[in-house]
Every structure is written in C-alpha cells, then in structure tokens.
Amino acid sequence: MVIHCDEGGGKMEILKIDSLAEFSSAKYVKVSVPDTNGLVRLLCFEPSQSVAFHKHPDGDEVFYVLRGKADFTVGKETARVEAGSFVKAAAGVFHGWNNGSERLLLISVLIPPSSYGLAERAAKMEFL
C-alpha cells in the first residue's frame, strides 16, 4: 500500500511494509520498492530459506533487519543478526545468509560506490 500526501506543495509517499511483504514457501521473495529502479528492495523469507553466496561487482549492498534473525556471512566473517541490525557487504565481496526458524524481513539497498561522491551533495540540507 502506498499512501500519497500532497500538502504544502510537496509530495510524500508512505509505504506500509506489511502490505508490500510477500512470502512463498518455494523460495524467498524480492519486492522492489516502487520508483527505486530495484535499488531498494524488501526481502521476505520463510523459515530456513537462504541466499547462496554471491556478490555485486558494482554495488555495495546494505541490509536492515526489520523482523527475524539470520546468520549473515560477508567475506569470511559470519554473525547472527536480528531485528534492528544493519549489515553491509562491500562491492565485489561475496555474501549470503541463512534464515532461522521464523520469518525474516529485510530491507536491501544497493549503492554504486561511484555515487558516494554525489551523496555529500544529496545529503546537504537547506533550511527555510
């Protein structure tokens, strides 16, 4: 569900995570957040589902754990992470994870390292 607000001349979109989440017993589900070109995704896992070791040659991947627990491996390091945790896998570094015994819900953001130079300008705040 996307809620559109148009007050004060600006446009705000509010996404309800629970309405975007999709789960499947066959395999985990990737849901692209609208209007992000697939760079921001909701990843939905049933118990015991996993993602094989893989890498993104041209993008860092940052995860935020919304719900559940999983064993994340990035490079040669493995750690148990739970709701409220961030995990970063740098571009070109193999990573994967195994879900535990409950549903797992992650936000995944892919960030091309070349965009970090633009990030400082994009993060600049102008006040009234």
N, C-alpha and C positions, 0 to 999 in steps of 0.2 A: 504494500500500500504506500503510495506517495501522496503526501499532503502538500498542496501548493498554497503559499501565503503570498499576498501581494499588498503589503502595507507600506506606506511611506516611500513609494517609488521603487522599492527593491523587490527581488523575487527570492523566496526561500523555499527549498524543497526539504520536507521532513520525511525520512524513510523509517518505517516501522520494521525493525529487524525480524520480528516474529512472523510478519506477513511475507517477507522475502524468503525466509528459510524453507528449503525443500530437502527432504530426506528420502533415501532409497536404500533398500536392503541389498540391491545389486552392486552398487558402488557409491562412493561419495559424490556429492553434487556441488558443482561450482555455479554460483549465481552472480553474474556481473551486475554491479550496482549501476543503475541507469545513468547514461551520459558520462561515463568514465572511460569509454573505449576499452573496457576489460581490465583496466589497471587497478581498479578497486573491486574486490570480489568477496562474497560471502562463501565460505567453505563449510559444508554440512556433512557430518559423519555419524553414521550409526555405530554402536559399539563394535570394537575390534577391526574396524576398517582402517586402512593405512594408505600412505602415499609413498611410492617407491623413490629411492634415491635419484635425484635429478638436479639439474642446475639451469639457471637462466644466464646465458653468456653476457647479455646486455642490460641486465637489470637486477638491482638489489631487490629482495623480497622481505617485507616486514609483515609480521603476523601479530594480531592482537587476539588473545583468547577471551572470548565472550562467555563461554559456557563449557564445562567439562575439564578433562585432564588428558594429557598426551605425553608420550616420550618423543621429544624432538632431537634429531641428530643434525648438526651443522658441521661440515668438515669431519673431524674425528671426535668431536665432543657430543655427548648425549646428556640431556637433562629432562627431568619430569617438569612440565609446566602446567599451570592451571589458570582458571579464570582470573583475569586482571593482569596477566603477564604479556610482555612484548618479547618477540623473538626476531632477530634479524639474520638473514642469510645474504651475504655479500654477493655481488655479481660474480658468476663463474665458480662459486663454491657449491659443492654437492650438498643437498639437504633432503630430508624426508621425515616422516613421523608415523607413529603407531598410536591409534586411539586406545583408550582404556575401556572400561566396562559400561560407560554411559555415553549419551550423545555428546558430540563435540561440535562447537560452533566457533569459527574463526573469521576474522576479517583479514584479508590478504591485500597488501598494497605493493604493486610493482613500481619501482622507481629507477628510471635510467640514470646511471651515475652522471651522465653529461648534464642532467637537469639541475644538479646541486648548485651550479653557478647561478642559475635563474632563481633558485629557491630563496636566496637572500633578498632579491628584489621582490619576489612574490610575497614574502613574509612581512615586508615593510608595512607599517601601519600608519595611516593618515587619520588624524583626529579632526573633528569639527571645531 
